[in-house]
């Protein structure tokens, strides 16, 4: 299989069912991707056990990013399907550290997937 996430070995952390590594095109320094080890296309195809493993790494990743980068906040998100912006078709959850001032007005956060709906 020619999947960059299946082949990724630049791991920051892992457990039995999931792994985490830095995004090659980060939104901010420390931007982590958390993926199931089993190839699944979206989050919705993951088993409950895989979702628990992913969440454990999100929590561990948060601690790691706090210790390493001291962010002021976080965004967590996933893109499921091409209409939602997914470009690599292996489930991945973004854990993005956020810093005061990284954008002028962060209100609306993940609502920014549709820019005119972000600030309300």
C-alpha positions, 0 to 999 in steps of 0.5 A: 500500500502506498500510504504515507501514514502507514509508512511513517516511522518518524514517531513522536509516540505510539501505543498498540493501536495508534501512533503520532508524528509531526505534520510535514506541513504544520499549521504551527510548530508542534502540529501533531497527527494522530493516526490508527496503525490499521489503515482506515480512511476516516475516523468513523471507520475506526473501532472503539478500541482504536478511538480509545488508543487515539484519544490516549495519544491526543492526551499524551501529545497535549502534555508533550506539546505543553512541556515542549512549546508552552502553547496557550490553547489547542485545536483538535480536528479531523477531515472525513472525506474530500468534501471536508478537505481530506487529502490523505485517505488514512484517518488522522486527527490534527492536534494543533498547538495555538499561541496568543497572537498566531492570528489576529482574531481566533474566535470561532476556531474550527468553524474556520473551515468555512471562513465566513462562518468562523466569526459570529 
